[in-house]
Amino acid sequence: MAATVEQPTVRRVAHCRRCAGWLISAGSVNAGIGPTCAARERAEQRAAGVVSLTLFDVAA
């Protein structure tokens, strides 16, 4: 009987820059912020007048 050698799974993880929660998905790790915090950050920027809305923002 052949012995199987299991390799450990390695994942990149990071902390969200806004809430310090764990980020697991590759996109969130690369961005440095989770999807919920990113949406809240965009809403706060819009409320402050920093970011203007585009057609794609309105449709979503």
Wavefront OBJ file of the C-alpha trace (Angstrom):
o trace
v 0.000 0.000 0.000
v 1.442 3.364 -1.050
v 1.574 6.115 1.518
v 0.092 9.422 0.414
v 1.870 12.564 1.435
v -0.501 15.443 1.994
v 0.911 18.880 1.329
v -0.313 21.731 3.517
v -2.494 24.337 1.843
v -1.009 27.813 1.870
v -3.238 30.870 1.546
v -2.439 34.555 1.669
v -4.464 36.347 4.289
v -4.383 39.902 5.580
v -6.258 42.281 7.845
v -8.780 44.783 6.499
v -7.426 48.322 6.684
v -10.803 49.582 7.930
v -12.073 47.023 10.465
v -9.002 44.795 10.976
v -11.055 41.700 10.118
v -9.449 38.782 8.315
v -9.363 38.947 4.517
v -9.255 35.588 2.760
v -10.283 36.140 -0.877
v -7.467 37.038 -3.267
v -9.192 40.204 -4.485
v -9.774 41.504 -0.984
v -6.227 40.675 0.102
v -4.844 42.556 -2.914
v -7.121 45.557 -2.282
v -6.441 45.542 1.444
v -10.126 45.969 2.275
v -13.138 43.670 2.425
v -16.217 44.095 0.215
v -18.494 45.371 3.000
v -15.957 47.896 4.226
v -15.229 48.981 0.631
v -18.929 49.670 0.040
v -19.165 51.655 3.278
v -16.022 53.601 2.401
v -17.415 54.488 -1.045
v -20.716 55.604 0.526
v -18.878 57.821 3.005
v -16.786 59.351 0.209
v -19.927 60.031 -1.842
v -21.610 61.656 1.173
v -18.556 63.856 1.691
v -18.615 64.847 -1.997
v -15.210 63.317 -2.696
v -16.411 60.904 -5.382
v -18.978 61.635 -8.055
v -21.429 58.967 -9.200
v -21.068 57.337 -12.582
v -23.712 55.587 -14.637
v -22.372 52.230 -13.464
v -22.681 53.229 -9.806
v -26.299 54.254 -10.290
v -27.195 51.028 -12.126
v -25.716 48.864 -9.374
l 1 2 3 4 5 6 7 8 9 10 11 12 13 14 15 16 17 18 19 20 21 22 23 24 25 26 27 28 29 30 31 32 33 34 35 36 37 38 39 40 41 42 43 44 45 46 47 48 49 50 51 52 53 54 55 56 57 58 59 60
